[in-house]
């Protein structure tokens, strides 16, 4: 349920992989390779980062450490939901994934998993995740989880991603949804602090993802995907990176007075990493505007560090 893109997954262990006429996978494969292929469909690196935002949101909502049982349910349910959204994303995007160099070794374009099997796998994960949260948390958390899966796969992946350069913006709600889900699981409601943390992740996804789209601009163009760096001028891309980087930092600081229990332990590191984040964003845009060689992945990786530090500060401040 995020715009974050993981590393491509290659065929495992060099196994002989055959396909039938309908795209089904042949049987001469190591069972471990089959398991690895299904795990790859869930994009575990995305799941990891989503959980980084969920747990601190739960801790802030509770004013400390929630029950281990509740945390386990939300983490398992959230992981299954994020995995389901990613699997269904791979199923829908299998046509463009086989065109892009970055994604052509994913399980579906590489024919290590049959499309029908991936679809069933994704739907089962979705049903299990929503059911788990509905039974053991509350209706709001379960409803938000279901809405996030549906929005990511049906609205973002199947429609927005292929039709508008604003796809990253409108799809950002999916990546920020785990914050609301975690908060709702603890309190059964949503407070201003929850929406502030949601805003941090929502705005963060543009300066996080646009550098990746810059690096793989030719890949997206080849697949006919109108990512902003593919269809817009350098000036427009730079403007959006800077606007949303500033909004990310400003909203993260606004969460300080809005969050009950948030104090200097959150505010000071958030301010420091926010300044570094902005410096990196301005550095990338300045070099791009001058036509100089850019290293967009520097901002991409730093943005991940920024988000991790901010939410680690949320968690630390909640227990102190």
Secondary structure, 3 states (H helix, E strand, C coil): CCCCCCCCCCCCCCCCCCECCCCCECCCCCHHHHHHHHHHHCCHHHHHHHHHHHHHHHHHHHCCCCCHHHHHHHHHHHHHHHHHHHHHHHHHCHHHHCCCCCCCCCCCCCCCCCHHHHHHHHHHHHHHHHHHHHHHCCHHHHHHHHHHHHHHHHHHHHHHHHHCCCHHHHHHHHHHHHHHHHHHHHHCCCCHHHHHHHHHHHHHHHHHHHHHHHHCHHHHHHHCCCCHHHHCCHHHHHHHHHHHHHHHHHHHHHHHHHCCCCCHHHHHHHHHHHHHHHHHHHHHHHHHHCCCCCCHHHHHHHHHHHHHHHHHHHHHHHHC
